[in-house]
């Protein structure tokens, strides 16, 4: 529910609302999360958002602002801070390194596609 539906994404999403949705109290839900996942509902939601963002960064050509919104972040600033915290580098660095890898792969492919012979 948190991962697939983004139950804790958005400005009005709260642990209280999620707890009501599944029919338990917020404190009980938090205890269940801690016991079974070792993290709070908000920590699990943050992890799911940043993982969605990383997947979008690596699998699409979407602009970073769009990735942040699609992943469930309410602001680009918060997205950048969380991403930096988790991956120890900003999302733009990952995007740049992927583009560099793509260019290197393309150049290598082009180099090997031409016959090397004495003309």
C-alpha positions as CSV (number, residue, x, y, z in Angstrom):
1,X,0.0,0.0,0.0
2,X,2.8,2.4,0.9
3,X,5.0,1.4,-2.0
4,X,2.5,0.7,-4.8
5,X,-0.2,3.3,-3.9
6,X,2.0,5.9,-2.2
7,X,-0.3,5.9,0.8
8,X,2.0,8.4,2.6
9,X,2.8,10.6,-0.4
10,X,1.2,14.0,-0.8
11,X,0.6,16.9,1.4
12,X,-2.4,15.5,3.1
13,X,-1.1,12.0,3.6
14,X,-0.5,11.1,7.3
15,X,0.1,8.1,9.4
16,X,-3.3,8.7,11.1
17,X,-5.1,8.5,7.7
18,X,-3.2,5.4,6.7
19,X,-4.0,3.8,10.1
20,X,-7.7,4.6,9.7
21,X,-7.6,3.1,6.2
22,X,-6.3,-0.2,7.5
23,X,-8.5,-0.1,10.6
24,X,-6.0,0.4,13.5
25,X,-4.7,3.3,15.6
26,X,-1.7,5.3,14.5
27,X,0.4,4.3,17.5
28,X,-0.4,0.6,16.9
29,X,0.5,0.9,13.2
30,X,3.8,2.6,14.1
31,X,4.6,-0.2,16.5
32,X,3.8,-2.8,13.9
33,X,6.0,-1.1,11.4
34,X,8.9,-0.9,13.9
35,X,8.5,-4.5,14.9
36,X,8.2,-6.0,11.5
37,X,10.2,-3.6,9.3
38,X,12.5,-1.9,11.8
39,X,11.4,1.5,10.7
40,X,8.5,4.0,11.1
41,X,5.8,4.3,8.4
42,X,7.3,7.7,7.4
43,X,10.8,6.1,7.0
44,X,9.4,3.3,4.9
45,X,7.5,5.9,2.8
46,X,10.6,8.0,2.3
47,X,12.6,5.0,1.3
48,X,10.0,3.9,-1.2
49,X,9.9,7.5,-2.7
50,X,13.7,7.7,-3.1
51,X,13.8,4.2,-4.6
52,X,11.1,5.2,-7.1
53,X,13.1,8.3,-8.0
54,X,16.3,6.3,-8.5
55,X,14.5,3.9,-10.8
56,X,13.0,6.8,-12.8
57,X,16.4,8.5,-13.0
58,X,18.0,5.4,-14.4
59,X,15.2,4.1,-16.6
60,X,13.8,7.3,-18.1
61,X,14.8,10.6,-19.7
62,X,12.4,12.6,-17.5
63,X,13.6,15.9,-16.1
64,X,14.5,15.8,-12.5
65,X,11.6,18.0,-11.4
66,X,9.2,15.6,-13.0
67,X,11.0,12.6,-11.4
68,X,10.6,14.3,-7.9
69,X,6.9,14.8,-8.4
70,X,6.3,11.3,-9.9
71,X,8.2,9.7,-7.0
72,X,5.9,11.4,-4.5
73,X,8.0,14.3,-3.2
74,X,6.2,17.5,-2.6
75,X,9.2,19.7,-3.5
76,X,12.4,19.6,-5.5
77,X,14.3,20.9,-2.5
78,X,13.1,18.0,-0.3
79,X,13.8,15.5,-3.1
80,X,17.4,16.7,-3.5
81,X,18.0,16.6,0.3
82,X,16.6,13.1,0.7
83,X,18.4,11.8,-2.4
84,X,21.7,13.2,-1.2
85,X,21.1,11.7,2.3
86,X,20.4,8.2,0.9
87,X,22.8,8.0,-2.0
88,X,25.6,10.4,-0.8
89,X,25.3,12.4,-4.1
90,X,22.7,14.5,-5.8
91,X,20.4,13.2,-8.4
92,X,22.0,15.3,-11.1
93,X,25.3,13.5,-10.5
94,X,23.6,10.2,-11.2
95,X,21.9,11.5,-14.3
96,X,25.2,13.0,-15.5
97,X,27.1,9.7,-14.9
98,X,24.4,7.7,-16.8
99,X,24.6,10.1,-19.8
100,X,28.4,9.8,-19.7
101,X,28.1,6.0,-19.6
102,X,25.7,6.1,-22.5
103,X,28.0,8.3,-24.6
104,X,31.0,6.0,-23.8
105,X,29.0,2.9,-24.8
106,X,27.9,4.6,-28.0
107,X,31.4,5.7,-28.9
108,X,32.7,2.2,-28.2
109,X,30.0,0.6,-30.3
110,X,30.8,3.0,-33.2
111,X,34.5,2.3,-32.9
112,X,34.0,-1.4,-33.1
113,X,31.5,-1.2,-36.0
114,X,34.0,0.1,-38.4
115,X,36.5,-2.3,-39.9
116,X,40.1,-1.6,-39.0
117,X,42.2,-2.4,-42.0
118,X,44.8,-0.9,-44.1
119,X,43.1,1.1,-46.8
